[in-house]
Amino acid sequence: MKIDREAVADFLRRSRDRVRPQDVGLPVGPRRRTPGLRREEVAQLAGMSADYYIRLEQARGPQPSPEMLAALARALRLSDDERDHLHLLAGRRPPAPRTSGDHVSPGLLHLLDQMPVTPVQVLSDLGDVLAQNAMAEALLGGVCTVSEHGRNVVWRWFADPAQRTAYPPEEHQYYSRLHVADLRATVGRRTADPAATRLVERLKATGEEFTALWELHEVSVRRASRMRVLHPLVGRVELDCQVLLAPEGDQRVVLYTPPVGSDTAERLALLKVVGTGQFTASD
């Protein structure tokens, strides 16, 4: 990635003008002509020489290190989005974003409740099912468990052969590659993350299938796909899977909708009447 010096200079100047001296504990003073901070003040707050900072604002400085960019972001009181923007302009990879973890926001939970005829799940980027509505539970089984890996769809796919009986045998290889390629993308973003490392090591212990696919190093973030479920009560259900990313990026809302021209809507309506009481997935 190359630095865009002109854009970095402009963004630093604009950001400096937006910070009031009193916001960072500096006196306003009667002779202050600039509405924001002086260049020398930004340099002092960031712990760098005034000459170095002035050259950045004049679009003739060197490419700042990630540490220097982090110091500038703190000095200029940048938001996370502004900090990431500065890193990208400077040709650096933004720092890892804050994650939501297992906490599902009330807004997402409200969304699940407002879709009574559409199966909806909230998954982590590692594949943990964090929440689902009644229709998703009726369609896919109650996979939200208290164990660390019991609720993980990738783990269950490779560790529990019974999970595959709900899908056409001719599509098993496709789903295996889909799971592994998506997990690869997540692990790449979660550099040295203990949870991601632990999950991959446990998956490698499930057998040769996962290990062989992992070694292919295929990478593909799952955004939309077509799937078929062999439900024991309503039969074969064809679905379009639409994946929406939460702002933090580590959670996904997955909507399972009827393809145009299919009989899925009727089958889901029947499933809603039947409810979840007669179908429970294995733990």
C-alpha positions in Angstrom: 0.0 0.0 0.0 1.3 3.4 -1.0 0.9 6.6 1.1 -1.2 9.4 -0.4 0.7 12.3 1.0 -1.6 15.0 -0.3 -4.6 13.3 1.3 -2.8 12.7 4.6 -1.8 16.3 4.7 -5.3 17.5 4.1 -6.9 15.1 6.6 -4.4 16.1 9.3 -5.1 19.8 8.7 -8.8 19.4 8.8 -8.7 17.2 11.9 -6.4 19.7 13.7 -8.9 22.5 13.0 -11.7 20.5 14.6 -10.0 20.0 18.0 -10.4 22.8 20.4 -7.5 23.6 22.7 -9.6 23.1 25.8 -10.5 19.6 24.7 -6.9 18.5 25.2 -6.2 20.6 28.3 -4.5 23.5 26.5 -5.2 27.2 27.3 -7.1 29.2 24.6 -5.1 32.4 25.1 -5.9 35.8 23.7 -3.6 35.6 20.7 -4.8 32.3 19.2 -5.7 32.9 15.6 -6.5 29.3 14.6 -9.8 27.7 15.7 -8.2 24.4 16.5 -4.7 23.3 17.5 -1.4 24.7 16.3 1.0 22.3 14.5 3.5 22.4 17.3 0.7 21.5 19.8 -0.3 18.4 17.8 3.4 17.4 17.6 3.8 17.8 21.4 0.6 15.8 22.1 1.7 13.0 19.7 5.3 12.9 21.1 7.0 13.8 17.9 9.2 16.7 16.6 7.4 19.7 15.3 9.5 19.5 12.1 8.3 15.9 11.5 4.7 16.9 11.9 5.0 20.0 9.7 6.5 18.0 6.9 3.5 15.6 7.1 1.1 18.5 6.7 3.1 19.8 3.8 2.9 16.5 2.0 6.6 16.0 2.0 7.2 13.7 5.0 8.1 10.1 5.2 5.6 7.3 5.5 4.5 7.3 9.2 4.8 4.0 11.1 1.7 2.4 12.7 2.9 3.6 16.1 3.2 7.2 14.8 -0.3 7.1 13.3 -1.7 5.8 16.5 -0.1 8.7 18.4 -1.6 11.2 15.9 -5.0 9.6 16.2 -4.9 10.0 20.0 -3.6 13.6 19.8 -6.3 14.6 17.3 -9.0 12.8 19.2 -10.0 10.7 16.1 -12.8 8.3 16.1 -12.2 4.7 15.2 -13.4 5.3 11.7 -11.2 8.4 11.3 -8.2 6.5 12.8 -8.7 3.7 10.2 -9.1 6.3 7.4 -5.8 7.9 8.4 -4.0 4.5 8.4 -5.3 3.7 4.9 -4.3 7.1 3.5 -0.8 6.5 5.0 -0.6 3.1 3.3 -0.9 1.2 6.5 -3.2 -1.5 7.6 -5.7 -0.3 10.2 -5.5 -1.8 13.7 -7.8 -4.7 14.5 -11.3 -3.4 15.3 -13.0 -3.8 18.6 -15.2 -6.8 18.7 -18.7 -7.4 20.0 -17.8 -10.8 21.4 -20.8 -12.9 22.4 -22.9 -9.9 23.2 -25.8 -9.4 20.8 -27.2 -5.9 20.8 -30.9 -5.3 21.7 -31.4 -3.9 18.2 -30.4 -7.2 16.6 -32.5 -9.2 19.1 -35.5 -7.0 18.3 -34.9 -7.6 14.5 -35.1 -11.4 15.2 -38.5 -11.0 17.0 -39.9 -8.8 14.2 -39.4 -11.6 11.5 -41.8 -14.3 12.6 -42.0 -16.2 9.3 -38.3 -15.8 8.2 -35.6 -17.9 9.8 -32.9 -15.5 11.1 -29.6 -16.2 13.0 -26.9 -14.0 14.5 -23.5 -15.7 14.1 -20.0 -14.7 15.1 -17.4 -14.5 12.4 -16.0 -17.8 13.7 -19.3 -19.5 13.2 -20.8 -19.5 16.7 -24.6 -19.2 16.8 -25.2 -16.3 19.2 -29.0 -16.0 18.8 -31.8 -17.2 16.5 -35.5 -16.7 16.2 -38.1 -19.5 16.6 -38.3 -20.1 12.9 -34.5 -20.7 12.6 -34.7 -23.1 15.5 -37.5 -25.0 13.9 -35.7 -25.2 10.6 -32.1 -25.8 11.7 -32.5 -27.2 15.3 -31.6 -25.7 18.6 -27.8 -25.3 18.2 -27.3 -22.6 20.8 -25.6 -24.5 23.6 -23.5 -23.5 26.5 -20.3 -25.4 25.5 -17.6 -23.5 23.7 -17.7 -25.4 20.4 -21.2 -27.0 20.6 -22.8 -23.9 19.1 -20.2 -23.5 16.4 -21.5 -24.5 13.0 -18.1 -25.3 11.5 -17.1 -27.5 14.5 -20.4 -29.4 14.4 -20.1 -29.9 10.6 -16.7 -31.6 10.8 -17.0 -33.2 14.3 -20.6 -34.5 14.3 -21.5 -36.6 11.2 -25.2 -36.5 12.3 -25.3 -32.8 11.4 -24.9 -33.6 7.7 -28.0 -35.7 7.4 -30.0 -32.5 7.2 -28.3 -31.7 3.8 -28.2 -33.5 0.5 -25.2 -35.8 0.3 -24.1 -34.4 -3.1 -23.6 -31.0 -1.5 -21.6 -32.0 1.5 -18.2 -31.2 -0.2 -19.5 -27.8 -1.2 -20.5 -26.9 2.3 -17.2 -28.2 3.7 -15.2 -26.0 1.4 -17.5 -23.1 2.1 -17.0 -23.4 5.8 -13.3 -23.7 5.6 -12.8 -20.8 3.2 -14.9 -18.5 5.3 -13.0 -19.5 8.4 -9.7 -18.9 6.7 -10.8 -15.3 6.0 -11.7 -14.8 9.6 -8.5 -16.2 11.0 -6.6 -13.9 8.6 -8.4 -10.9 10.1 -8.0 -12.2 13.7 -4.2 -12.3 13.7 -2.9 -14.4 16.7 -6.4 -14.5 18.2 -6.5 -17.3 20.9 -10.2 -18.2 20.2 -9.5 -18.6 16.4 -6.3 -20.5 17.0 -8.0 -22.9 19.4 -10.9 -23.5 17.1 -8.6 -24.4 14.1 -6.5 -26.7 16.2 -9.6 -28.6 17.5 -10.9 -28.8 13.9 -7.6 -30.3 12.7 -8.1 -33.0 15.3 -11.4 -34.0 13.8 -9.8 -35.8 10.9 -8.2 -35.5 7.4 -11.1 -33.7 5.7 -10.7 -30.4 7.5 -6.9 -30.6 7.5 -6.8 -31.2 3.7 -9.2 -28.4 3.0 -7.3 -26.0 5.4 -4.1 -26.7 3.6 -5.6 -25.6 0.3 -5.7 -22.1 1.7 -8.9 -21.1 0.0 -10.3 -17.8 1.2 -13.9 -16.6 0.6 -16.1 -14.5 2.9 -19.6 -15.9 2.9 -22.0 -13.2 1.8 -24.8 -15.0 -0.1 -25.4 -18.6 -1.0 -28.1 -21.1 -1.9 -28.7 -24.0 0.5 -31.1 -27.0 0.7 -32.3 -28.5 4.0 -33.8 -31.9 4.3 -36.3 -31.3 7.2 -37.8 -34.3 8.8 -41.3 -32.7 9.0 -41.7 -30.5 5.9 -39.3 -32.2 3.5 -36.7 -30.5 1.2 -36.5 -26.8 1.8 -34.6 -24.6 -0.6 -33.3 -21.3 0.8 -31.4 -18.2 -0.2 -28.9 -17.1 2.5 -28.3 -13.4 2.8 -25.5 -12.4 5.1 -25.5 -8.9 6.7 -22.5 -7.7 8.6 -22.9 -5.9 11.9 -20.8 -2.6 12.1 -18.1 -4.2 14.2 -17.6 -6.9 11.6 -17.4 -9.8 13.9 -21.1 -10.6 13.9 -23.3 -11.6 11.0 -27.1 -11.6 10.6 -28.1 -14.5 8.3 -31.5 -14.4 6.7 -32.9 -17.5 5.1 -35.4 -16.5 2.5 -37.5 -18.3 -0.1 -36.1 -18.3 -3.7 -38.3 -16.8 -6.3 -40.6 -19.5 -7.9 -40.0 -22.1 -5.1 -42.5 -23.6 -2.7 -40.3 -22.7 0.2 -42.8 -20.0 1.5 -45.5 -22.7 1.9 -43.1 -25.1 3.6 -42.0 -22.4 6.0 -45.6 -21.5 6.8 -46.2 -25.2 7.6 -43.1 -25.3 9.7 -44.4 -22.2 11.7 -47.6 -24.1 12.5 -45.7 -27.2 13.5 -43.3 -25.2 15.7 -40.1 -26.3 17.3 -41.5 -28.9 19.7 -41.2 -31.9 17.4 -37.7 -31.3 16.0 -34.5 -30.9 18.1 -31.0 -31.3 16.7 -28.5 -33.4 18.6 -26.3 -31.7 21.1 
